[in-house]
Amino acid sequence: MPELKDKRGSAGARDPGRIGWVWAVYLLLLLAALPVWPLPGMIWGLPAWAVTTVAVAAVTSAFTVFVLLKVWDEAEEDLDESC
């Protein structure tokens, strides 16, 4: 089998750490979670910046689950060796 290049390791597994759009989404989520944006007011009795930060943290967790389940592609040989 020919060696697969870009985004795949030596065994053919796709590593999300080598995919640019995954890094870009994490960077955007990090910037959105920082409480430096001027968000005046209250939401459910809490400061708007706090609610926004918690919501972005939940979205970051959901995105991480998506990356682990859908983007990360392990090679079949690696899975057989671990059993």
N, C-alpha and C positions, 0 to 999 in steps of 0.2 A: 504494500500500500504506500503510495507516495506521501512524503511528509507534508502535513498541512501547515500552511503559514498563516500569519496574522490572526490574532485572537485565539489561537489554539496552541496548546503545549505539545510536548514531544509525543504524548500518547493520543493526541487528537481531542483532548478535552477543551472545551471553550471556557476561558477564564474571564469572569465579568470585570476583573481589575484591569484588563487590557482593552476594554471597550470604552471609547471616548464618551458616548452619550450617557453611560451610567455615571461617570464622574461628573459630567455636566449637570445631571439632575441632582446629584448629591450636593454639588456646590450651590445650586439654586435653592434647594431646601435648607441648607445651612444659612444662607443669607436671609431667607424668609423667617427662620426661627430666631435670629438674633433680635433682641428687643431694643433695637436702635431706631426703628421706624416710629415716627410720631403718630401714635394711634390714640387720639383722645377719646374719652368716654368710658362707659362701663358696659359690660355684657354679662348678664345674669349676676349682677352685683360684684363682678370682678373687673379689674382693669383690662381694657381691650388688648393691650400688649401681652398680658399673661394668657388670655384665652387663645390668642393667635399663636403664641409659642407652643402651647400644649397641642393645639390642632395640627400644627406643622410637624410636631414630634410624632403624632399618630400617623400622619401621611408618610413620614420618613420610615416608620416601622412597616407600614403596608408596602411601600416601595421595596424595602429590603426583602420582605417575604416574596414579592414578585420576582426580584432578581434571583433569589435562591431557587425558586421553583421553576421559573420559565427560561431564564437567561443562562444560568449555570448548567452546562451540559458536560457531564462526566462521561468518559469513554467506557464502553462496555467491559473492557478488560479490567479496568480499575475497580469496577463494582464487583466483579467475580472474585478478585483477589481478596477483598475485604471480608468476605463471608467465611 
